[in-house]
């Protein structure tokens, strides 16, 4: 299942950030998806809850931002695309469009 592999990957990245922050648990995360994505907050939350249960970690809330497009910058990686189709971080052009299911982790809240 596609969403299941996405959920496993998100959990992996979030848990790595939690350990780096020396936090005890994740409270919430904010993810950005392309405005063209068919991913919903409800389906992603359900898959993350299921993956968290399988991995024995407490679940957390997900805030999903569906604003704008995402692309791959040769310098910065996955980034929001600005209105002039440039990297939202460094301003370079030549971005490669991200797949409709790409997820960008914007924020993690820990306890």
N, C-alpha and C positions, 0 to 999 in steps of 0.2 A: 504494500500500500504506500503510495507516494507521500501522503501527509505524515505517515508514521515515520518514514526515514527523515523527513524534515524535522519532525518533533525530536527525534533522537539526536540529530545534529544540533538543534537549538539547545537542548538540555546539556549536551557536551560543552558547548561554548559558554553557556551561562554558568555551569558548574566550575569551569576553569576560572572565569572571572571572579566567582564567589571565593574560591580558594586564594586567588591572588590578592583579594581584598581582606583576607582573613575574617570573613563573615561566617556566621553560623547558618544562615538560610537566606533564600531568595524570597522577597516579598512580591515583587512585580517586575515585569520587563516591558519595554516598548519596542516594537518591531515596525519597520516600514516595509511595505510591499508596493509594487507598481500599481498605479491606478487602473491598469489593464488586467490586474490579477483577478482570478476567480476565488482566491483564498478569503475565507471569512473568519472573523475573530472567533465565532462560536466553534467552527470546525477545528481551528488551530488549538483553541483552549481545550477541547475535548481530547485531541490527540496528545497534547502536552500532559494533560492530567493522566491519561492512560500510560504514557511513557514514564512519567514520574513514578506512578504506582509500580510499574514493572521494575524500575531501578531502585525502588525503596527510598525515594526522596520526597519531601513534602511538595505538594503542588503550589503554584503561585499564579497570580493573575497576569493576564496578557492584555496589553493595550496595542491595538493594531492601527497604524497610520497608513491610510491609502491615499496619499497626496503626492502627485507628480510621478515621474518615471525614475527608474533606476538604470544605471549603466556601469560598465567596467572601464575605469580610467587606467591607462598603462602605468601611471605613477601611484595612484591612491587605492586601486582595487574597486570594490563595489561602492558606489556613491550615488547620492541623488543627482539628477541631471538638472542643470539650471535652465531657465527659460530660453537662453540662447544656445542650448544643446551642448553646454560645456560642463566640465567637472564641477560639482557643487563645493568641492574642497579647494582645489588648486587652480581652477579656471581653465585648464587645458581642454582643447577640443579633441576630436578623434576618438570619442567614446564608442565602445561596442555596446549595443543594447543588451540589457540583462533579460534573462528568461522571465516569463510572466510569474514564475513561482519563486523568484529570488527574494530573500529576506535580508534586511539590513537591521542589525541590532543597534538601536539608538541609545538605550538606557537600561540599566539594571538597578533596582532598589534592593538593598540587602539589610539584614538585621544582624 
